[in-house]
Every structure is written in structure tokens, then in C-alpha cells.
Amino acid sequence: MVVLQRLDKSGCGCDADDMTRGLVPIDKALAIGLDLTQAVTETETLPLSQALGRVLAGSVLTQAMTPPFDNSGMDGYAIRVADLTGRGPWALPVADRIAAGDDRAVVLSPGSTMRIFTGAPLPEGADAVIMQERVALHEGMIEFSHLPNRGENIRRAGEDMPLGSEILQLGRSVDVRAIAAAASAGVGQVTVFRKLRVALLMTGDEVVPAGQTLSHGTIWDINTPMMIAALSAVNVEIIAVERVQDSLEAMTKALCQLSAQVDMIITTGGVSVGDEDHAHGALISAGGKIAVAGVAIKPGKPITIGQIGKTIYVGLPGNPISAFVTWSIFGVPILMKLSGGTKRIDLRRHVVASKTLAHKTGRCEFRPATIIGHQDNGIEVVETLAAVHSARLGPLTNADGLIMIPGDIEEITKGDLLEFLPFGKS
């Protein structure tokens, strides 16, 4: 048996001052961002068929026992075990036939049996169902040698869900399983938190939409369609997607206007310290505050988290890989808390490196990785590049997730355990 250390912490190895050089450790940065975030409180009630992807604003309780009555778990024959005296085989006459949906009040007389189908209500007096494969039917009689136990192949009323029991908790995201559970509990509508209002503010005078002809000095816009797709969850309403001129005045004006309309503003680019990087100054000029400015992470060091009034601000770096990684690590959990979600699912797991990897100490590094096989013990083996460049999307395209290399590790050798954060299903 293989025993692995639990992934209770990120283990980013970037806590020491001499390693972070003033940068905030990943765990601390995320905690600060989550502390800033207050979940929306407004709710609405929706039919169950329209609730997929929304976040529950209250518990869901069963409206009746599930199942609502004792019923057969098999196609077979309802019997009284007490009738089976002596040593088998036994023979019993078939007195009736009960199908699913039969609403008669039926009593099983001693010394007889009834043909019964899966889901059909159990007749009064019966205490077992013998499956049809164990009996022989001949001229209205069944013969069998199997002595069933009391309760065999019977589903008792309320054994799945008792009346009034909580089956879905406040803050749960409504997925397919939640809808099935609610329907089985007799719940036809649920109360959910309202949709989040989010604005995308994209910077970069050199960026043009994909599909347009590039001129000298311009590049195609990757971040806008990428972030629109990342926000495609049904509990998010994108209020605005704006491209702003690379100037302090233009960005300040946009932040002021949008902060009055939305719950979260996401910017890409402009969060570094260059002459054309105006996000920090604009955030302050718009009356906001900066809570995190620079994290010990690679790629994505300039990631910025702040607030304008009650509006959360997440400033992603402009390079696409940096934007994708920092949104995955910081943006997704902040968005989840903002939406009212209370269940944070840690999807990280251990994998094994397929080859030796060098790493410069100081920042925790996330690299796109592809699962290429399994060890004999079942642990997945991943392959990644020797180095990752924040402006190159190629390695991300066919990757299955991100591996994390702690900031205090100089080398990962072949066969070493790594933490792996899988991408969501697409």
C-alpha cells in the first residue's frame, strides 16, 4: 500500500523573506483576497429545470419519504418467510400480480405469493421478495429452494431520504446530481443567489481582435475571448467587456463607472511597474485600495487583488499564460466565494515527474503538464517542458493540468511526487 502526504497546504515554499523578495506567498495572497470578498445576498426562486449551475441560497429538504412506501427492489415474488417451514423446496400458489404504479391496498394471504415487479408497492403481510431467477413457475405455482431472509429485496419507506432531511446544503452549486436529488425529494423549485455581475476591462493598445489583419507592432487579442470563456458559467452575467486606452485617465474613468455596476472587475495587463502600466494608479485614483500587489508565483508575479467600494478587483497580468494561471489559482476561488458558494473542492492530487526538471528558487512555479501514463502503483506520470514562457500558449493547448514546483526546490528528479491541479472538463 502506498501512503502519500495529504495535500492540506499548497506547500509553495515561498514563505521565507529572502526567497520572496517582498512578494506575497500564494496562500497568504489567496487568503487576503478571500477575506476581502463578501458573497452576494440577493436571491431568486427558480424551477428546478432552470437551476443548473446556480448556487443554493438555502438548504433543500425532502418533502416526503424516499421511497414513499415499501416496495420491491426486484422483479420476483412477494412472500411471507414464516410460510416456509421445514426444508425446501417449497411451493406456493400465485394469488395476484402487482406492477409499479398499482394503487390497490393488497393483502398477502398466508400460504400464498404474489407476482411483483421492481418499484411496485409491497403487499401487506409480505416480508421478502424472492427474485424471479430463483423460482420455477408451473401451472400457477412457484417452486424454489432458496430460503430468503426477512427484508430481502425490499426497499423500505424512507430508507433513502427521511421526511424533512437536508439533502442539499446552503452554498452548494446545483449540478446534475443535485437536480436529481432534489427531484427525488419532491422539490420542484429552489432558491438561489442571483447571478454575479462581472466586467472585463482589457488593456493593451497593441492588441487587435483575432481575425483582423495585423499591422506592424500589433498582436491578436487572446485574453478577451479566453476570459469570456472562463466566465461562461450560468451564474455569471458579464455586464461589460471594454477595451481601455493605456492611460491613467482612461483606466480611472472606466474603473469608476464599472465599479458602480458590478460585483467584480477583472483587468488584464497594466499591473506591472512599467511606464505604461496604470492599473495600480487608476485603482487608487478611482477610490479603491490595493490588498495584494505581487505574488511569489511563476508565471503571474504581478497579479493584483483589490477593492473599489464593495466591488472586488482582480488585476491579471497581460501575458496569456500568466493570466490563465493566476485566474485559475486566485480568480476562481474568489469568484466562488462571491457567488455564495461555501464548498471549496480541492482537486489537487499527487502525480510523478517523468523526467528531471530544473527550477530557479524563489517563486512557486506552475507549469502546464500532460498525463502520459501510470506507474505500477496507479499514480499518474506527467510530462512538462523544461521551462515555461508566459507569452507562449502552445504548451497549454494539450495539457491536462498544472504541476506545482515549490519555490525552495532547485531540482525535481525523475519519479519525484508533484502536486497536480487538473483543468476542468471542457
Summary of the structure (lengths in Angstrom):
residues: 426
radius of gyration: 30.2
end to end distance: 33.4
largest distance: 96.2
contacts: 1345
relative contact order: 0.15
helix: 19%
strand: 32%
